[in-house]
């Protein structure tokens, strides 16, 4: 599976003139002595999750500042966008054509606003993949990537090498995604089983961060003991995981969706009385620690604000003109504004979390579908 091909060497030479960053520990912004950003631009990157174009926005003025083109060959397709551990690079998947099915990554330097390198691996024809920075500050280029057809790998994009096959667990019906707790204590693997003999349900595996996915501590909803299928989750504090979910095996399909939490000390699920309209698209979430609020939106036009202490919906915000479909949420560093991306509407809504209202709809030219948002 990991055989080398002359093709990779040829491609690497072709793109060598792009160069590779020798200072991959550089911070993403120039800071003043007080730690504030010395530039006037408050960067937020917006990507549709596929293609070679993404956008730079100013998250304070809500202005689209620049359309950025990834300068890669026509034979290469790109998808996925994540932020590096030190928040100074954006990583994109880079794949070849069916005739030359190489797999690699495009690396974009945030501080210099330029593509710095394309790194191709020995992997090919790996099937759908999901990747994330490893949050390992001693190895800032390290990522974890899970391939549906082969398993989970650790890859160092700065050292340009595959470090390890972490796990060969894979299945056509297994969607496996990796997350980190805000305090970097935990690596959480969200395993979503879909329709095999096990049924359709979620498991949340908790590993110590220092173990590199090798020291499993416990599993929530193991073997579907709680009968749920998790949409998304947020840590509201070190010991509580807030979740949006549906019932496993499609039992709530077309009926309703739910909000609850796990106590990480007792490992017990709490089902709140909050119910949402059922949504095929996930109820993705975000969390404000200063407000003790979770924000969520499904496939519809209502943005929910939930009190994590009382498990009550404090407010809802109607996103007028939002077309049904999946939406993602990101909040600004000062936690005053939430952005909701709406690919089907070709727009992003900015919501004032103080006044609980939409203050701006940022429109993108069709057919661009803004989805993934990153504030470095």
C-alpha positions in Angstrom: 0.0 0.0 0.0 2.9 2.4 0.8 4.9 1.7 -2.4 6.9 4.6 -3.7 6.4 6.0 -7.2 8.7 8.0 -9.5 5.6 10.2 -10.0 5.9 11.7 -6.5 9.5 12.7 -7.1 8.7 14.3 -10.4 5.7 16.2 -8.9 7.8 17.4 -6.0 10.5 18.8 -8.3 7.8 20.6 -10.3 6.5 22.3 -7.2 9.9 22.7 -5.5 10.1 26.3 -6.7 7.1 27.1 -4.5 9.5 26.5 -1.6 9.1 25.3 1.9 8.9 27.4 5.0 12.0 27.2 7.1 10.3 28.9 10.0 7.2 27.0 10.6 7.0 28.0 14.2 6.4 31.7 13.3 3.3 33.3 14.8 0.5 34.2 12.4 0.4 37.9 13.3 2.8 40.6 14.3 2.0 41.5 17.9 2.6 44.7 19.8 4.2 44.6 23.2 0.8 44.4 24.9 0.0 41.3 22.8 -2.5 43.0 20.5 -2.4 42.6 16.7 -0.5 45.5 15.2 -2.3 45.2 11.9 -5.8 46.5 11.3 -7.0 43.3 9.7 -8.9 40.8 11.8 -8.5 37.7 9.7 -11.1 35.0 9.1 -10.7 32.5 6.3 -13.8 31.1 4.5 -13.7 28.0 2.4 -16.4 25.9 0.7 -14.5 22.7 1.6 -13.5 21.9 -1.9 -11.9 23.7 -4.8 -8.9 26.1 -5.1 -10.5 29.3 -4.1 -11.0 30.6 -0.5 -11.6 34.0 1.0 -10.1 36.3 3.5 -12.6 38.3 5.6 -12.3 40.9 8.3 -14.4 39.5 11.2 -14.9 43.0 12.7 -15.9 44.9 9.6 -17.6 41.9 7.9 -15.9 42.8 4.7 -14.6 40.2 2.2 -11.0 41.5 1.8 -9.5 39.1 -0.8 -10.3 36.1 -3.0 -7.3 33.7 -2.7 -6.4 31.2 -5.4 -4.3 28.2 -4.5 -1.7 28.2 -7.2 -1.6 24.4 -7.9 -1.7 22.5 -11.2 -4.9 21.9 -13.0 -4.6 18.1 -12.5 -4.7 18.6 -8.7 -7.9 19.0 -6.7 -8.1 20.4 -3.2 -10.5 20.0 -0.4 -10.7 20.4 3.4 -9.1 23.3 5.3 -7.6 23.1 8.8 -5.5 25.3 11.0 -2.0 24.2 12.0 -1.1 23.7 15.7 0.6 27.0 16.0 -2.1 28.8 14.1 0.3 30.0 11.4 -0.6 27.8 8.4 -3.7 26.5 6.7 -3.5 22.9 5.4 -5.5 21.6 2.5 -5.8 18.1 1.0 -4.3 17.9 -2.5 -5.2 15.0 -4.7 -4.3 13.9 -8.2 -6.5 12.7 -11.0 -7.8 9.1 -11.6 -4.8 8.5 -13.9 -2.3 9.7 -11.3 -4.1 9.2 -7.9 -1.4 10.7 -5.6 -2.4 12.1 -2.2 -0.8 15.1 -0.4 -1.3 18.5 1.2 -1.1 22.1 0.2 0.4 24.4 2.9 -0.6 28.1 3.0 1.5 30.6 5.1 -1.0 32.9 6.9 1.6 35.5 7.9 3.0 35.8 4.4 -0.3 35.2 2.6 1.2 32.8 0.1 1.3 29.1 -0.7 4.5 27.8 0.6 4.6 24.1 -0.3 2.8 21.1 -1.7 3.8 17.8 -0.1 2.8 14.5 -1.7 2.8 11.2 0.3 3.1 7.6 -0.8 -0.6 7.2 -0.3 -3.2 6.8 -3.0 -6.8 5.8 -3.6 -7.5 6.1 0.2 -11.2 6.9 0.0 -12.9 9.7 1.9 -10.7 11.3 4.5 -10.9 13.6 7.5 -7.9 15.3 9.1 -7.0 17.6 12.0 -3.9 19.2 13.4 -2.5 17.1 16.3 -2.1 20.0 18.7 1.4 18.8 19.6 3.5 21.9 20.1 6.8 19.9 19.9 5.8 18.7 16.4 3.8 21.7 15.0 3.4 20.1 11.5 1.9 16.9 12.8 -1.7 16.0 11.8 -4.0 13.0 12.2 -5.9 11.8 9.2 -8.5 9.0 9.0 -9.2 7.3 5.7 -12.4 5.4 5.5 -10.8 2.6 3.4 -7.5 2.2 5.3 -7.4 3.6 8.8 -5.8 6.5 10.8 -2.3 7.9 10.1 0.0 10.4 11.8 1.7 12.6 9.1 4.2 15.4 9.7 3.7 18.0 7.0 6.8 20.0 7.9 9.1 17.0 7.9 7.2 15.7 4.9 6.8 12.1 6.0 4.2 9.6 7.2 5.2 9.0 10.8 2.8 6.2 11.8 -0.2 4.0 11.0 -2.0 4.8 14.2 -4.9 2.4 13.7 -5.9 0.1 10.9 -9.6 0.3 12.0 -11.7 1.2 9.0 -15.0 0.3 7.5 -17.2 1.5 4.7 -20.0 2.3 7.3 -17.6 4.0 9.8 -17.2 7.8 9.8 -14.4 8.5 12.2 -13.5 12.1 13.2 -11.0 13.5 15.7 -11.3 16.5 18.1 -9.5 18.0 21.0 -10.7 19.3 24.4 -10.1 23.0 24.9 -7.5 22.3 27.6 -5.7 19.8 25.3 -6.2 17.1 27.9 -8.2 14.8 25.7 -8.3 13.6 22.1 -11.8 12.6 21.3 -12.6 10.2 18.4 -16.2 10.5 17.2 -17.1 7.2 15.6 -20.3 7.1 13.7 -21.6 3.7 12.7 -24.1 3.8 9.8 -26.3 0.9 9.0 -24.2 -2.2 9.4 -25.0 -5.2 11.7 -24.2 -2.9 14.6 -26.9 -0.5 13.7 -26.6 3.3 13.4 -25.1 5.0 16.5 -22.2 7.1 17.8 -19.3 6.2 20.2 -17.0 8.9 21.7 -13.6 7.5 22.5 -11.4 9.5 25.0 -7.6 9.3 24.8 -5.0 11.2 26.8 -3.6 13.9 24.4 0.0 12.9 25.3 -0.6 9.4 24.1 -1.1 10.2 20.4 -4.2 8.1 20.2 -2.7 5.1 21.9 -4.0 5.3 25.5 -7.8 4.8 25.4 -9.3 5.9 28.8 -13.1 5.4 28.3 -15.9 5.3 25.7 -19.2 7.1 25.9 -22.2 5.3 24.5 -20.1 2.2 24.1 -22.0 -0.4 22.0 -24.9 2.1 22.0 -25.7 1.8 25.7 -27.3 5.2 25.6 -29.2 4.7 22.3 -28.0 7.9 20.7 -26.4 9.2 17.5 -24.4 12.3 18.2 -24.5 15.3 15.8 -21.9 17.5 17.5 -20.5 18.3 21.0 -18.8 21.1 23.0 -17.0 21.1 26.4 -18.8 23.5 28.6 -16.3 22.9 31.3 -13.6 20.3 32.1 -16.1 17.7 33.3 -19.2 18.3 31.1 -19.7 17.6 27.4 -22.8 19.2 25.9 -24.2 17.3 22.9 -26.8 17.6 20.1 -28.1 14.2 19.1 -30.8 12.0 17.6 -31.9 8.6 18.7 -29.9 5.7 17.3 -31.0 3.4 14.5 -33.1 6.2 13.0 -35.8 6.0 15.7 -36.3 9.8 15.8 -35.8 10.3 12.1 -38.4 12.7 10.8 -39.6 13.5 14.3 -37.3 15.5 16.4 -33.7 16.1 17.6 -32.3 16.6 21.1 -29.9 18.4 23.5 -28.1 16.9 26.5 -24.8 16.4 28.2 -22.4 13.8 29.5 -20.8 14.0 33.0 -17.2 13.0 32.3 -16.8 11.9 36.0 -19.8 9.6 36.2 -19.9 8.9 32.4 -23.7 9.4 32.6 -25.9 10.9 29.9 -28.3 13.6 30.8 -31.2 14.1 28.4 -32.6 17.7 28.7 -36.1 18.7 27.8 -34.9 20.7 24.8 -36.2 19.4 21.5 -35.4 20.7 18.0 -37.0 19.9 14.7 -35.5 16.8 13.3 -32.7 17.6 10.8 -30.8 15.4 8.4 -28.0 18.0 8.5 -26.2 18.0 11.8 -27.0 20.4 14.6 -23.4 21.8 14.7 -22.4 23.7 17.8 -20.2 26.4 19.3 -19.6 27.4 22.9 -19.0 30.7 24.8 -17.2 30.2 28.1 -17.8 33.9 29.1 -21.5 33.6 28.5 -22.0 29.9 29.5 -23.9 29.4 26.3 -24.0 26.8 23.6 -25.1 27.8 20.1 -26.5 25.4 17.5 -28.3 25.4 14.2 -29.5 22.5 12.1 -30.8 22.5 8.5 -33.3 25.2 9.1 -33.3 29.0 9.7 -33.3 29.1 13.6 -30.2 29.8 15.6 -30.6 28.5 19.2 -28.9 30.0 22.2 -28.8 27.5 25.1 -27.9 28.2 28.8 -25.5 25.4 29.8 -26.4 25.8 33.5 -30.2 25.6 33.3 -30.5 23.6 30.0 -33.0 26.2 28.7 -33.2 27.9 25.3 -32.5 31.5 26.2 -33.2 32.9 22.8 -33.6 32.0 19.1 -32.5 34.1 16.2 -34.3 33.8 12.8 -31.9 33.8 9.8 -34.2 35.3 7.2 -33.5 34.1 3.6 -31.5 31.1 4.8 -32.0 28.2 2.5 -32.3 24.8 4.1 -29.0 22.8 4.5 -26.0 22.3 6.7 -24.5 25.3 8.5 -21.3 25.7 10.6 -20.8 28.2 13.5 -17.7 30.1 14.7 -17.5 32.8 17.3 -15.1 35.7 17.5 -12.3 35.8 20.1 -14.1 38.3 22.2 -17.2 36.0 22.0 -19.5 38.9 21.0 -20.3 37.8 17.4 -21.2 34.4 15.9 -20.9 33.6 12.2 -23.1 31.1 10.6 -22.2 29.8 7.2 -25.0 28.8 4.9 -23.7 27.1 1.7 -27.1 26.7 0.1 -27.7 30.5 0.5 -24.2 31.4 -0.6 -23.9 33.6 2.5 -22.6 34.0 6.0 -24.8 35.5 8.7 -23.2 37.6 11.5 -25.1 37.5 14.8 -24.7 39.9 17.6 -24.7 37.8 20.8 -25.4 40.8 23.0 -28.5 41.9 21.1 -29.5 38.4 19.8 -30.0 39.6 16.3 -28.5 39.3 12.8 -26.4 42.4 12.1 -25.0 41.4 8.7 -25.5 39.0 5.9 -22.3 38.5 3.9 -23.1 37.3 0.4 -20.8 35.4 -1.9 -21.2 35.1 -5.7 -22.9 31.9 -6.8 -21.9 29.1 -7.2 -19.5 29.6 -4.3 -20.8 27.8 -1.2 -19.1 29.2 2.0 -18.9 26.5 4.7 -15.7 26.1 6.7 -14.6 29.2 8.7 -11.3 29.6 10.5 -10.1 32.5 12.7 -6.3 32.0 13.2 
